[in-house]
Each structure stands twice: as structure tokens, then as C-alpha cells.
Amino acid sequence: MVINTKELAAENKKLKELNAMRTDLISLNAHQIRTDLSAAKWIIKMLLDGDYGNLTPEQAAALKKVYDSNEHAISLVSQMLLANKAESMDGEYIFEKANIIKFIEEVISGFEGEAKKKQVEIIFKDKDRQIPPVKIDRDRMKIVLQNLIENGIRYNKEKGKIYIGLEEKSGFLEISVKDTGIGITPENQNKVFEKFFRAENAKKFLPFGTGLGLFTAKRIVEKHGGKIWVESTLGKGSIFYFTAPIAK
């Protein structure tokens, strides 16, 4: 059997183009959905804040449920976009030297409103230490840290805490995100990084979710040559660790 390498190359090119078209279509539609949901969010928020007049307690309670469902929908679409981006852009990472302290502080600042709403305190323990720069794709690594902090808030108890720490280990920087939330059973601690997986206690605590966040985070960390893992005690919280290369 003679293999025509030119035909194979042409077919491979065609498949890549079709896959790129599929990815672009998913991103375009998801962005449009998120835009529409965000517009609805602010209208609902204005109604809840009384900008269009006072609501009865029953009206306010019903509208609050609509607001919460809309927030969940926005989160789901955002996770779809992140997963789609991570899968479609494996070869397009831009690695650069970054000040990890400033990087983490910038990410934390984006969660001030959400943390305040849930009454969760985010504590960056090592922000005053001298830490060497890391070599990362800023946009991708931001996705990883955002996901871990967001989960730390969502699955935490009210007035809970999130601790972020740093340790240098064999040419890598180990970043830890510890929460005081619901925790993960031992048998599920490896499964949480699988695509679409959600633990039963997570589903009960927060019914909405895609199971894509940690899967995406794992792909990104591994593209940096690092690893990601979790240690957890059910009912007491979890510590997620991931590593990033120290810049030479």
C-alpha cells in the first residue's frame, strides 16, 4: 500500500482548518451569550437596588433567585470559553518573566467584590517576601489562579478564609491556595482534574457547574512544565498546589 504524503498533508490541513472554524464558532456564540447575560445582570441589579422603585419582599426574593441563576449561567459560559481557549491554543503560549507577587495581587484584587459578598477573607501570606520571578504565559496562568480562588470562595463557608502561599522548590515556585470550605473525599482528589467531573458534595453545595475549571487549569500548568494537585479533608477544606518555573 502506497501512502501519498501530499494527500495526507492536505487532509491534515483541512482538518485543522475545520477544527479552527469550530473553535471560532463556539467562541463567537459563547461571547455573545455572555454579553447578553451580562446586560441582563445589570438590569436585574438595578431593579434589586431600587433604581426603578421599591420592590415588595416577595418580588425582591424572586428577583434575587433570577439574579443568582443568571450569575451561574455567566460562570458556565466563561468556563466554556476558558476550556475552549486552552484546548485550541496549546501551541500559542507566550512565556515571559513575571513578578509573581504583583501578579497574584492583581488577580486577588479582581475578587474583592465576590469575596466581600460571601464574607470570605483572602490572605496572601507571602506578599512581603523576596521571591524570584517566574516564566509564565500571563493570560493562561491567570486562568489557573482565578479558577482556584473562585472555587475557594464558592465552596467556602461564610466568614471563611483563603490563604495563598509561596515556596521555592528545585527550580520551580510552588503556589498554594488553601480554603476552609467543604473539602474533597480521598477517592475524588485525583478525579477533580478530569474533564466534566464534579464531586457529589460539590453538586449539592452548588448545583451549577461544568467540571471544566480544574481540567483547564491542569492543562495550562502542564504546558508550563509544572504540576497541580490537591490535599483535602472532607468538611474542613482543601489546599490546591501548582508549580511554575522560576525564570533563569
Buried (B, 14 or more C-beta within 10 A) or exposed (E): EEEEEEEEEEEEEEEEEEEEEEBEEBBEEBEEBBEEBEEBBEEBEEBBEEEEEEBEEEEEEEBEEBBEEBBBBBBBBBBBBBBBBBBBBEEEBEBEEBBBBEBBEEBBEBBEEBBEEBEBBBEBEBBEEEBEBBBBBEEBBBBBBBBBBBBBBBBBBEEBBBBBBBEEEEEBBBBBBBBBBBBBEEEBBEBBBEBEBBBEBBEEBBEBBBBBBBBBBBBBBEBBEBEBBBEBEBEEBBBBBBBBBBBE
